[in-house]
């Protein structure tokens, strides 16, 4: 099976979409059941639809949110794929068999507190998802998922412009490797953008952000007047991959 992971294109119609789906486990949830469902049923079924690579992550020991969750990243060629995915799952006998114990749970046996999702579209600075060669070989790798919320749509678009105007090269220079960067189309926190980055290990993650904050190009870009006040809230999750994650 061939997954699109490293492509350099800039046409508007070639931008990928991403569903970032969060299974919030909650106090009475069953994380193991959700994990088994994702690894044994959903990820293989999406693969049969030629959708991937799929990322599945959980909080690392260094995450500060104190909320048990599993986060799934699903790349899409268009927003139209979302209803098509659900229809295909309903008609996938292998999926239905693998997911049976999960889907058969009653209303008082839900394995999670809730599912939240956001739909993103790739930005000019990174129109398609990229998983660098060798990433999955490193068992010590860690990730950050960040959401930048803006006070209004104008300022949200300016934060997107800030990324498109030079923030990504600074990331790369500081060994902050993006996997995807997307502007929110639909989600519980809008206007916003979300991005996922990967690091060799926890020490490298911490050092990368030290280097970013003191990078001379960031000092210049962050002082551009029109970008002032473009972020009103940041959600940050420090994550590690599940064994079956394809990112």
C-alpha positions as CSV (number, residue, x, y, z in Angstrom):
1,X,0.0,0.0,0.0
2,X,1.3,3.4,-0.9
3,X,0.7,6.4,1.3
4,X,1.3,10.1,0.3
5,X,3.8,11.3,2.8
6,X,6.4,13.5,1.1
7,X,5.1,15.7,-1.7
8,X,5.9,19.3,-2.6
9,X,3.0,21.0,-4.3
10,X,1.4,24.4,-4.0
11,X,-1.8,24.4,-6.0
12,X,-4.9,25.2,-4.0
13,X,-6.7,22.1,-5.1
14,X,-3.7,19.9,-4.0
15,X,-3.9,21.0,-0.3
16,X,-4.7,18.1,1.9
17,X,-7.4,18.2,4.6
18,X,-6.9,16.6,8.1
19,X,-9.3,15.4,10.6
20,X,-7.8,15.6,14.1
21,X,-10.0,13.4,16.2
22,X,-9.6,13.2,20.0
23,X,-11.0,10.4,22.1
24,X,-11.3,12.0,25.6
25,X,-11.3,9.0,27.9
26,X,-12.6,10.6,31.1
27,X,-12.7,9.1,34.6
28,X,-15.0,6.2,33.7
29,X,-13.6,5.4,30.2
30,X,-11.7,2.3,29.0
31,X,-8.6,3.5,27.2
32,X,-7.5,0.0,26.4
33,X,-10.8,-0.7,24.5
34,X,-10.5,2.5,22.5
35,X,-6.8,1.6,21.7
36,X,-7.7,-1.9,20.6
37,X,-10.5,-0.5,18.4
38,X,-8.2,2.0,16.7
39,X,-5.3,-0.5,16.2
40,X,-7.3,-3.5,15.2
41,X,-10.3,-2.0,13.4
42,X,-10.2,1.6,12.4
43,X,-6.6,2.1,11.2
44,X,-6.6,-1.1,9.1
45,X,-10.0,-0.2,7.6
46,X,-8.8,3.3,6.6
47,X,-5.8,1.6,5.0
48,X,-8.2,-0.5,2.9
49,X,-9.6,2.8,1.7
50,X,-6.1,3.9,0.8
51,X,-6.2,6.6,3.5
52,X,-3.0,7.3,5.4
53,X,-0.6,7.6,7.0
54,X,-2.7,7.6,10.1
55,X,-1.2,9.0,13.3
56,X,-2.4,7.7,16.7
57,X,-0.9,9.3,19.8
58,X,-1.3,9.4,23.6
59,X,0.0,11.9,26.2
60,X,3.7,11.5,27.1
61,X,4.8,11.5,30.7
62,X,5.8,15.1,30.2
63,X,2.4,16.3,29.0
64,X,0.9,18.8,31.4
65,X,-2.8,18.5,30.5
66,X,-3.7,15.8,33.0
67,X,-6.3,14.4,30.6
68,X,-6.2,10.8,29.4
69,X,-6.9,10.8,25.6
70,X,-6.0,9.2,22.3
71,X,-5.5,11.6,19.4
72,X,-5.9,10.4,15.8
73,X,-4.7,12.3,12.7
74,X,-6.4,11.3,9.4
75,X,-5.2,12.9,6.2
76,X,-7.8,13.4,3.4
77,X,-7.6,14.5,-0.2
78,X,-10.8,16.4,0.2
79,X,-13.5,17.2,2.7
80,X,-15.9,15.1,0.7
81,X,-14.0,12.0,1.9
82,X,-15.5,12.3,5.4
83,X,-19.0,11.0,4.6
84,X,-17.5,8.5,2.2
85,X,-15.3,7.1,5.0
86,X,-18.3,6.5,7.2
87,X,-20.3,4.8,4.5
88,X,-17.3,2.6,3.6
89,X,-16.9,1.5,7.3
90,X,-20.6,0.6,7.5
91,X,-20.1,-1.8,4.5
92,X,-16.6,-3.2,5.5
93,X,-17.2,-6.7,7.0
94,X,-13.7,-7.0,8.3
95,X,-14.0,-3.6,10.1
96,X,-17.4,-4.6,11.6
97,X,-16.0,-7.9,12.9
98,X,-12.8,-6.3,14.4
99,X,-14.8,-3.5,15.9
100,X,-17.7,-5.6,17.2
101,X,-16.9,-5.6,20.9
102,X,-16.4,-1.8,20.8
103,X,-19.5,-1.1,18.8
104,X,-21.7,-3.5,20.8
105,X,-21.2,-1.5,24.0
106,X,-24.4,-0.1,25.5
107,X,-25.2,3.5,26.5
108,X,-23.8,3.0,30.0
109,X,-20.6,1.3,28.8
110,X,-19.1,4.0,26.6
111,X,-15.3,3.6,26.6
112,X,-14.8,7.3,26.3
113,X,-16.3,10.5,27.7
114,X,-16.6,12.1,24.3
115,X,-15.0,12.4,20.8
116,X,-14.1,15.9,19.5
117,X,-12.9,16.6,16.0
118,X,-11.6,19.4,14.0
119,X,-11.2,19.6,10.2
120,X,-8.2,21.4,8.9
121,X,-6.9,22.4,5.4
122,X,-3.2,22.5,4.7
123,X,-1.6,25.9,4.4
124,X,0.7,27.4,1.7
125,X,3.7,26.8,3.9
126,X,3.0,23.1,4.1
127,X,0.1,22.0,1.8
128,X,0.6,18.3,2.4
129,X,1.5,16.1,5.3
130,X,5.1,14.9,5.5
131,X,6.5,12.0,7.5
132,X,10.3,12.3,7.1
133,X,12.1,9.1,6.2
134,X,13.3,7.1,9.2
135,X,10.8,8.8,11.6
136,X,9.2,5.5,12.6
137,X,12.6,3.8,13.2
138,X,13.2,6.1,16.2
139,X,11.5,4.6,19.2
140,X,12.4,7.6,21.4
141,X,10.6,10.2,19.2
142,X,8.1,12.6,20.8
143,X,5.6,14.9,19.2
144,X,3.9,18.2,20.0
145,X,0.4,19.0,18.8
146,X,-0.3,22.7,19.2
147,X,-3.5,24.7,18.5
148,X,-3.3,28.5,18.2
149,X,-6.7,30.2,18.7
150,X,-7.2,33.7,17.5
151,X,-9.5,36.5,18.8
152,X,-11.3,36.9,15.5
153,X,-11.2,35.8,11.8
154,X,-9.0,38.7,10.7
155,X,-6.4,38.0,13.3
156,X,-6.7,34.3,12.6
157,X,-5.9,34.8,9.0
158,X,-2.9,37.0,9.9
159,X,-1.5,34.2,12.1
160,X,-1.8,31.9,9.1
161,X,0.0,34.6,7.0
162,X,2.7,34.7,9.7
163,X,3.4,31.0,9.2
164,X,3.3,31.3,5.5
165,X,5.7,34.3,5.6
166,X,8.6,32.6,7.3
167,X,7.8,30.7,10.5
168,X,8.4,27.2,9.0
169,X,12.0,27.8,7.9
170,X,12.8,29.0,11.5
171,X,11.2,25.8,12.8
172,X,13.4,23.7,10.5
173,X,16.5,25.6,11.4
174,X,15.8,24.8,15.1
175,X,15.1,21.1,14.4
176,X,11.4,21.5,14.9
177,X,10.1,19.2,12.2
178,X,6.5,19.8,11.1
179,X,4.4,16.8,10.1
180,X,1.4,18.9,9.1
181,X,0.2,22.5,9.5
182,X,-3.5,23.3,8.9
183,X,-6.0,26.1,9.3
184,X,-9.2,25.1,11.0
185,X,-12.3,24.8,8.7
186,X,-14.7,23.3,11.3
187,X,-14.0,22.6,14.9
188,X,-14.8,23.5,18.5
189,X,-12.1,26.3,18.6
190,X,-12.2,28.7,15.7
191,X,-10.6,30.7,14.3
192,X,-7.5,28.7,14.8
193,X,-4.6,26.7,13.2
194,X,-3.2,23.4,14.4
195,X,0.2,21.8,13.7
196,X,2.0,18.6,14.7
197,X,5.8,18.5,15.1
198,X,8.2,15.6,15.8
199,X,11.5,15.5,17.7
200,X,14.3,12.9,18.2
201,X,13.6,12.7,21.9
202,X,12.3,14.8,24.9
203,X,15.7,16.5,25.3
204,X,15.7,17.5,21.7
205,X,12.1,18.9,22.0
206,X,13.0,21.1,24.9
207,X,16.2,22.4,23.2
208,X,14.4,23.1,19.9
209,X,12.1,25.5,21.5
210,X,14.9,27.2,23.4
211,X,16.6,27.7,20.1
212,X,13.4,28.9,18.4
213,X,12.8,31.6,21.0
214,X,16.3,33.1,20.6
215,X,16.5,32.6,16.8
216,X,17.3,36.0,15.2
217,X,14.8,35.5,12.4
218,X,12.0,34.8,15.0
219,X,13.0,37.9,16.9
220,X,12.4,39.9,13.7
221,X,9.2,38.1,12.6
222,X,7.6,38.3,16.0
223,X,8.0,42.1,16.1
224,X,6.1,42.7,12.9
225,X,3.4,45.0,13.9
226,X,0.5,43.5,12.0
227,X,1.1,40.1,13.7
228,X,0.6,41.5,17.2
229,X,-2.2,39.9,19.2
230,X,-2.9,37.2,16.6
231,X,-3.0,34.4,19.2
232,X,-5.3,34.5,22.2
233,X,-5.0,30.9,23.5
234,X,-2.6,28.0,23.0
235,X,-3.3,24.3,23.5
236,X,-0.2,22.2,23.7
237,X,-0.1,18.4,23.9
238,X,3.2,16.5,24.3
239,X,2.6,13.1,22.7
240,X,4.1,9.7,22.0
241,X,2.9,7.4,19.3
242,X,1.0,4.2,19.8
243,X,2.8,1.1,18.4
244,X,0.6,0.9,15.3
245,X,0.8,4.6,14.5
246,X,2.0,5.4,11.0
247,X,3.5,8.7,11.9
